[in-house]
Amino acid sequence: MQQLNRMVPGTGMCVRALGCVSEPWEMFTCPWLHLSAVKLAELHSDLKIQEKDELSWKKLKAEGLDEDGEKEAKLRRNLNVIMTKYGMNGKKDSQLVDTNYIKDGTESDTLDDPRLEKLWSKAKTSGKFSDEELDKLWREFKHHKEKIHEYNILLETVSRTEDIHKNVINPSEENLVKEEILHNKHRELKEKLRSINQGFERLRKVSHQGYDTTSEFEEPRVIDLWDMAKSANFTEKELESFREELKHFEAKIEKHHHYQKQLEISHQKLKHVEETGDKDHLNRNKEKYAMLQEKTKELGYKVKKHLQDLSSRISQGLQHNEL
């Protein structure tokens, strides 16, 4: 497994082949990683989870519990998603837009899907949405784009694995294990595709009708989880418990949004103060910026870890449905 071993500016985390800076505000002059304060905090959260997952995988491997290499392959896919999401895969214009915070100028972003572009255009001109609701809807569209991107990465991985499997001349016990891996990947593809289809239907409905004021949840990821939970093999009591947990999760996301916005404001103010040359003022703003960045990183990690745990529980319920 490729190691993460160089500092990413502003994150305190490491990725191979990236340059090194020691302070978060040095990102303003970083020539190769053009990420906002919010995106850097999100990158930190993603890398922290990736790093913890790698450590867990190393322990499993040492105990001989990943003989088929499936967990290692999943880690590679996750790292690929992260590298692409933040424009670190060596490809121009490959960066995915942050799905957790909508800045000014989102109109310049593209959805890379004619169906989504058409729905978004209709929603913008419909007069059914306030500015705040349009920001919320845009978050849903970008979240949907990211789900499609992750699905395509997994699909490409499965296709490569199938090609290798087909070229094997002599069947063996090892190949039977690989068939089971392929089966699991196809099941994961099926779950992701179901989520994408459900998400598109929701976007189509909301774009045409506007937001339902009686809707139980507002955050796109929470809505996704709730829709999938209702399709899983949960008892009424388990579903009600999951609903309550989703409410707490949504409150956690809202708190994260708040700190992201404060961090972005602090980021802009710090850049302005840097230009004035007032050292005392600059130091105070650096301290505030560093505090907000750490809080945003911490909340971002908690949100992503909670999302990972909730998604895993739903996945287990959906798998049980297929048995």
C-alpha positions, 0 to 999 in steps of 0.5 A: 500500500502506498504510504502517505508521507509528505505534508499537505499545506494547511492540513497537518497530514501527509501525501506522497510527492506533495510539497511541504509547508509548516504553517496553515497560512502558507497556502496563500503562496503555495504555487501548486495547491490552490485550495480555499481554507474550507477545502484544505480543512476538508482535505485534512478530514479525508486524509485523517480517515484514510490514514486511520483506515490504512493503520487498521488495514495494516493490523488486519494484514499482519494478522493474515485477515486480508488475504484476498486483498479486497480491503487494500483495493478499497483503500486504493480506490478511496485514495484515488477519489481523494486525489481526484477530488482535490486536484492532486492526481496530476490531471488539470480541471479534475478537482471536485467542488466542495459539497459542504460549503457553497461560496460565491461564484458557483455559477462558474462550476459545471455539473458535467451532466446535461440532465443535471445542467438542465434541471439546475437551469430550470430551478434557477429561473423558476422563481420557486427558490430563495437565495438560501434555498438555491445554495442548498439545492446547488449543494445537492447537485454537487453532492450528486455529481460527486456520487456519480464520480465515485461510482465511475471510479469503482466501475473502472476498478471492477472492469479492470479486475474482470479483464484480468480474471477473464485472462486467467487460463487455469482456474484455482482456489485463488480465482474462486476467492477473486470471484467472490471479490468481484461479487462484492464489488458488483453489489457495491456498484448496485448500491451506489447506482440505486443511491444515484437513481434515488438522488436524481429522482429527488433532484428532479422533484425538488427542481420542479416543485420546490422544497417541501417545508414539511420535509424531515431532513434538509442536508443532502447526505442525510436525505440519502441515508434516510431514503436508503435506510427505508429500503434496508432490512430494519425493524420499525424500532431500528428505523426509528432509532436510526431516524433520531441518529440522523437528526443528531447527524444533521445538527452536527453537519450544520455546526460544521457548516457554521465553522466553515463559513467563519473559516472562509471569512477569517481566511479573507480577512487574513489575506487583507491584513497581510497586505497592510503589513500590521504585524500585531493585527496579523498575529491576532488574525493568524491565531483566530484563523488557526483556531477556526481551522482546527475546529473545522478540521475536527468537526469535518473529521467527526462528520465524515466518520459518522457518515462512514459509520451510518453508511456501513450500517445501511449497507449491511441492512441492504445486503441482508435484503439480498440474502 
